Amino acid sequence: MKNVILLTIDALRKDVMGCYGNKGGLTPFIDSLQNECINFTKGQAIGPYTQASFPGILSSSYYLEYGKPKGFSHQRTLISEPLKKAGITTAAFHSNPYLSDFLGWNRGWDVFYDSMEDEVDSKAPYIKGNVINTKAAKWLSSYTKGREYRPFFLWLHYMDVHEPYVPERKYVEMVDPTVAISQDEMYSMFKNTLLKRDVSDPGKVELLKKLYDMHVREVDTYVQEFFNTLEKLSILEDSVLIITNDHGDEFNEHGGLSHDDKMYSELIDMPLLIYGAGKSGVCGTLVSNVDIPPTIIHLFDLQPVESFEGYSLLPLENYPERGAFGEAIDRGGKDVEKDIYFYREKDLKVIYRAGTERWEMYDLNEDPAELNNLINTSPAAEHLRNKLKPKVRRWLS
């Protein structure tokens, strides 16, 4: 039985990666793994920001499944819980406050580091990826040193792509040396442009995107560093790694910045790679991040968890073809009247805002930028609407 490692990268857009067609060379190491990866080209996150998406990634459940969230519901089953019960060692290293012990995410973990007691800087308000790697390497070295060890599940989460987009100079040099602004000026753009969702100056939006890209290049080096640690400790060949995001970021594709309550591709398209599972190639089946926990359970040869909403992605031939669904409320979680939903089948997607009763529909093959709303003209619109309606505000019934 192999170890399973889940690498999640906060705010990583799928379309910045070379293995998904980007020509900018921002993810050279991750791209180099493709001959040993299953690459899923139609992965969907279940929400456009961390709180809405991560219930899928770690508990195979939807954000509003149990009503308006107040921390991590005890009705959910964290992937760590059935694993620990089965004798699998579980460890987590991350720096996202929305996934903290305080909010209930520390269940079933033998080791759980959430950085909440550590000091951070306003220009990098998280523990950086190289520090996360160091902590994980120290644990791995101790756990595997000089003895037979039980299989483990390890989750690492990198925050470095996330705003405020203040990259170090060496990553600026890697992507675009002509960018000459100081870190203070970068942080000023965050406060005065990004936080205000001010897209009035296309030049500033373009510069924010470049700074974002520099952080993508940075995170690729952390993934490489982590793989090197696994090789050095002779763990890599005995492990399966799942690499994904929780959501993307917007740069005025639909009138905004950052990651708010929208369901367009720049936020919910999910890169998903499975390395070391004995197969490689490209899979064009529509899949969801609720499928990640059942896949981990399958990789450990355990019985399926009844409460999980997704399906194991392995073996590929057994995965049921189905639609993908997601939901969110206003990003701060304050206004349940601002709830939004999407449902996708193959390349057709509907989006519904319940508060304004607004419907949208897009053909992602013909219109990948989601600019041509087909809700009143497509013969498939009624079918997709009927598929989504039972999910809308279901907690009120």
C-alpha positions in Angstrom: 0.0 0.0 0.0 1.4 3.4 -1.0 1.3 6.6 1.0 -1.0 9.3 -0.3 0.0 13.0 -0.4 -2.4 15.8 -1.2 -0.8 19.1 -2.4 -3.3 22.0 -2.6 -2.2 25.4 -3.9 -4.4 28.3 -2.9 -5.8 30.5 -5.7 -3.9 28.7 -8.5 -5.7 29.3 -11.8 -5.7 26.2 -14.1 -4.8 28.3 -17.1 -1.5 29.5 -15.8 0.0 26.0 -15.9 1.9 24.7 -18.9 0.3 21.3 -18.7 -3.0 23.0 -19.4 -1.7 25.0 -22.3 0.0 28.1 -20.9 3.1 29.0 -22.8 4.6 31.3 -20.2 6.8 28.8 -18.5 5.4 29.5 -15.0 5.1 25.8 -13.8 8.1 24.0 -15.4 8.6 21.5 -12.6 4.9 20.5 -12.4 4.8 20.3 -16.2 7.8 17.9 -16.1 5.8 15.4 -14.2 3.2 14.8 -16.9 4.6 11.4 -18.1 3.8 10.0 -14.7 0.5 11.8 -14.1 -3.2 11.4 -14.9 -4.1 14.9 -16.0 -7.8 15.8 -15.6 -8.8 18.5 -18.1 -12.4 19.2 -16.9 -12.0 19.4 -13.1 -14.4 21.7 -11.3 -14.1 23.2 -7.8 -17.4 23.3 -5.9 -16.9 26.9 -4.9 -15.0 30.1 -5.8 -13.2 30.7 -2.5 -11.6 28.6 0.2 -14.6 28.3 2.6 -16.9 27.2 -0.2 -14.4 24.8 -2.0 -12.5 23.0 0.8 -15.5 21.0 2.1 -15.3 19.2 -1.2 -11.5 18.6 -1.1 -11.3 17.3 2.5 -14.8 16.0 3.3 -16.5 15.3 -0.1 -19.4 17.5 0.8 -20.9 20.7 -0.5 -20.5 24.1 1.2 -24.2 24.7 2.1 -25.1 21.0 2.6 -25.9 21.6 6.3 -27.1 25.2 6.1 -25.2 28.4 6.6 -21.7 27.4 7.7 -20.5 28.2 11.2 -17.1 26.6 11.1 -16.6 23.1 10.0 -19.9 21.2 10.7 -19.7 18.1 12.9 -22.1 16.5 10.4 -19.3 16.3 7.9 -16.6 13.6 7.8 -13.1 14.9 7.3 -10.9 12.6 5.2 -8.5 12.3 8.1 -11.1 10.6 10.3 -11.8 7.3 8.5 -8.1 7.1 7.6 -6.9 7.4 11.2 -9.6 4.9 12.3 -8.1 2.5 9.7 -4.6 2.9 11.1 -3.3 5.3 8.5 -1.1 8.0 10.0 -2.4 11.5 9.2 -0.5 14.8 9.0 -1.3 18.3 7.8 0.7 21.4 7.3 -0.9 24.6 6.1 -1.4 28.4 6.8 -5.0 29.2 5.9 -7.1 30.6 8.8 -10.3 29.4 7.2 -9.0 25.8 7.6 -7.8 26.2 11.2 -8.2 24.2 14.4 -10.3 27.1 15.7 -12.9 26.5 13.0 -13.0 22.8 13.5 -10.7 21.4 10.8 -8.4 19.6 13.2 -10.2 16.3 13.5 -8.6 12.9 12.9 -5.1 14.3 12.4 -2.1 12.8 14.2 -0.2 16.0 13.3 -1.9 19.3 12.5 0.0 22.5 11.9 -2.2 25.6 11.0 0.3 28.4 11.8 -2.3 30.4 13.7 0.1 31.1 16.6 2.9 32.2 14.3 3.6 35.8 13.4 3.3 36.8 9.7 4.0 40.0 7.7 1.3 42.1 6.1 3.0 41.7 2.7 3.0 37.9 3.1 0.2 37.2 5.6 0.8 33.4 5.7 3.6 31.0 6.3 5.6 30.6 3.1 5.8 27.4 1.1 9.5 26.8 1.9 8.7 26.9 5.6 5.8 24.5 5.1 8.2 22.2 3.3 10.7 22.4 6.1 8.1 21.5 8.7 6.8 18.6 6.5 10.4 17.4 5.8 11.2 17.3 9.5 8.1 15.3 10.2 8.7 12.9 7.3 12.3 12.4 8.2 11.4 11.6 11.8 8.4 9.4 10.9 10.2 7.2 8.3 13.7 7.1 9.8 15.4 3.7 10.3 12.2 1.6 10.6 9.2 0.2 8.9 6.5 2.8 9.1 2.7 2.6 8.6 1.4 4.2 5.4 0.6 7.9 5.9 -1.7 10.5 4.4 -0.1 13.9 4.2 -1.8 17.2 3.2 0.3 20.3 2.4 -1.3 23.6 1.4 0.7 26.4 -0.1 -0.7 30.0 0.3 2.0 31.8 -1.8 -0.1 32.4 -4.9 -2.7 34.2 -2.8 -3.0 38.0 -2.7 -1.6 40.5 -1.8 0.8 39.6 -4.7 4.1 40.9 -3.3 6.7 38.6 -4.9 10.4 38.5 -4.0 12.8 40.0 -6.6 14.2 36.6 -7.7 10.7 35.5 -8.9 10.1 38.8 -10.6 13.4 38.2 -12.5 12.2 34.7 -13.5 9.0 36.0 -15.1 9.5 39.6 -16.2 12.6 41.5 -15.2 11.2 44.7 -16.7 8.8 45.0 -13.7 10.7 47.5 -11.5 8.3 48.5 -8.8 9.2 48.0 -5.1 7.4 45.7 -2.7 5.9 48.8 -1.0 4.4 49.8 -4.4 3.1 46.2 -4.9 1.4 46.3 -1.5 0.0 49.7 -2.3 -1.6 48.3 -5.4 -3.1 45.6 -3.3 -4.7 48.1 -0.9 -5.8 50.7 -3.4 -6.7 48.6 -6.5 -7.3 44.9 -5.6 -9.1 45.4 -2.3 -11.3 48.1 -3.8 -12.0 45.8 -6.8 -11.0 48.7 -9.0 -10.7 47.6 -12.6 -10.8 51.0 -14.2 -7.1 51.0 -15.1 -6.3 48.1 -17.5 -2.6 48.7 -16.9 -2.9 48.1 -13.2 -5.0 45.0 -13.7 -2.3 43.6 -16.1 0.4 44.4 -13.6 -1.5 42.6 -10.8 -1.8 39.6 -13.1 2.0 39.7 -13.7 2.7 39.8 -9.9 0.3 36.9 -9.5 2.2 34.9 -12.2 5.4 35.5 -10.3 3.9 33.8 -7.3 2.9 30.9 -9.5 6.5 30.5 -10.6 7.5 30.7 -6.9 5.1 27.9 -5.9 6.4 25.7 -8.6 9.8 25.9 -7.0 8.3 24.8 -3.7 6.6 21.8 -5.3 10.0 20.8 -6.8 11.7 21.2 -3.4 9.1 19.0 -1.8 9.5 16.3 -4.5 13.2 16.5 -3.9 12.7 15.8 -0.2 10.5 12.8 -1.0 13.3 11.5 -3.3 16.0 12.1 -0.7 14.0 10.2 1.9 13.2 7.4 -0.6 9.5 8.0 -0.1 8.5 9.2 -3.6 8.3 5.8 -5.3 6.1 4.6 -2.5 3.7 7.5 -2.7 0.8 8.7 -4.8 0.5 12.5 -5.0 -2.6 14.5 -5.9 -2.0 18.1 -6.9 -4.9 20.6 -7.2 -6.2 24.1 -6.2 -9.1 25.3 -4.1 -10.1 28.1 -6.5 -8.6 30.6 -9.0 -8.4 34.4 -9.1 -10.1 36.9 -11.4 -8.4 39.7 -13.3 -11.4 41.5 -14.8 -12.6 38.6 -16.9 -16.1 39.4 -15.4 -15.7 42.8 -14.0 -13.8 42.1 -10.8 -10.6 41.1 -9.0 -9.6 38.4 -6.4 -12.1 35.6 -5.8 -15.7 36.6 -4.9 -19.0 34.9 -5.2 -18.9 34.2 -8.9 -19.0 30.8 -10.7 -17.0 31.5 -13.9 -14.1 29.4 -15.1 -11.3 31.6 -13.9 -12.4 30.8 -10.3 -13.8 27.3 -10.5 -11.8 25.5 -13.1 -9.7 23.0 -11.2 -6.2 21.7 -12.2 -6.1 18.1 -11.0 -3.1 15.8 -11.4 -2.6 12.3 -9.9 1.1 11.3 -9.8 2.4 7.8 -9.2 -0.9 5.9 -9.5 0.5 3.5 -12.1 -1.2 5.3 -15.0 -0.6 8.4 -17.0 -2.3 10.4 -19.7 -5.1 12.9 -20.2 -8.6 12.4 -18.9 -11.4 14.6 -20.4 -14.1 13.3 -18.1 -15.9 16.0 -16.1 -14.9 15.6 -12.4 -15.3 17.5 -9.2 -13.2 18.2 -6.1 -15.8 16.2 -4.0 -14.2 13.2 -5.8 -10.8 13.7 -4.1 -11.6 12.1 -0.7 -13.2 9.0 -2.2 -10.1 8.6 -4.4 -7.9 8.8 -1.3 -10.0 6.2 0.4 -9.7 3.9 -2.7 -5.9 4.4 -2.8 -5.7 3.0 0.7 -8.0 0.0 -0.2 -10.6 1.1 2.3 -14.4 0.7 2.1 -16.2 3.8 0.7 -17.4 6.4 3.2 -21.1 6.5 3.1 -21.4 10.3 3.7 -19.1 11.2 0.9 -20.8 12.8 -2.0 -18.2 12.1 -4.7 -16.8 9.0 -6.4 -13.3 7.6 -6.6 -11.5 8.8 -9.8 -9.7 5.4 -9.8 -10.0 3.2 -11.6 -10.9 5.6 -14.4 -13.1 3.2 -16.2 -15.4 2.9 -13.2 -16.0 6.6 -12.7 -19.7 7.4 -13.4 -20.3 10.2 -16.0 -22.3 12.9 -14.2 -22.7 16.6 -13.8 -20.7 18.9 -11.5 -22.3 21.2 -9.0 -21.1 24.1 -6.8 -22.5 26.8 -4.5 -21.5 29.8 -2.5 -22.8 32.8 -0.6 -21.3 36.3 -0.4 -17.6 35.8 0.2 -17.7 37.0 3.8 -20.3 34.5 4.6 -22.6 37.2 5.9 -25.5 37.2 3.6 -27.2 34.0 2.7 -29.5 35.9 0.4 -26.5 36.3 -2.0 -26.4 32.6 -2.7 -25.1 31.5 -6.1 -25.0 28.0 -7.7 -23.7 26.3 -10.9 -24.4 23.0 -12.6 -22.3 21.7 -15.5 -22.8 18.8 -17.9 -20.0 18.2 -20.3 -19.4 21.6 -21.8 -22.7 23.3 -20.9 -23.0 25.2 -17.6 -25.8 27.1 -15.9 -25.3 29.7 -13.1 -28.1 30.9 -10.9 -28.2 33.8 -8.4 -31.1 33.1 -6.1 -31.4 36.6 -4.6 -31.9 38.2 -8.0 -33.3 35.1 -9.7 -30.8 35.6 -12.5 -29.9 32.6 -14.8 -27.0 32.3 -17.1 -25.9 29.5 -19.4 -22.7 29.1 -21.4 -21.3 26.6 -23.9 -17.7 26.3 -22.7 -16.5 24.7 -25.9 -17.8 27.6 -28.1 -17.5 30.3 -25.6 -14.7 29.5 -23.0 -14.6 33.1 -21.8 -18.3 32.8 -20.8 -19.5 36.1 -22.4 -22.5 34.9 -24.5 -25.4 34.0 -22.2 -27.5 31.3 -23.9 -30.2 30.9 -21.2 -33.0 32.3 -23.4 -31.9 30.6 -26.7 -30.4 27.2 -26.0 -32.7 24.1 -26.2 -30.7 22.6 -23.4 -31.4 25.4 -21.0 -34.5 23.9 -19.4 -32.9 20.6 -18.8 -29.9 22.2 -17.0 -32.2 24.4 -15.0 -34.3 21.5 -13.8 -31.1 19.7 -12.8 -30.0 22.6 -10.6 -33.3 23.7 -9.1 -33.5 20.9 -6.5 -30.1 22.0 -5.0 -31.1 25.7 -4.6 -31.7 26.7 -1.0 -32.4 23.0 -0.1 -31.5 23.7 3.5 -34.7 25.8 3.9 -37.1 23.0 3.0 
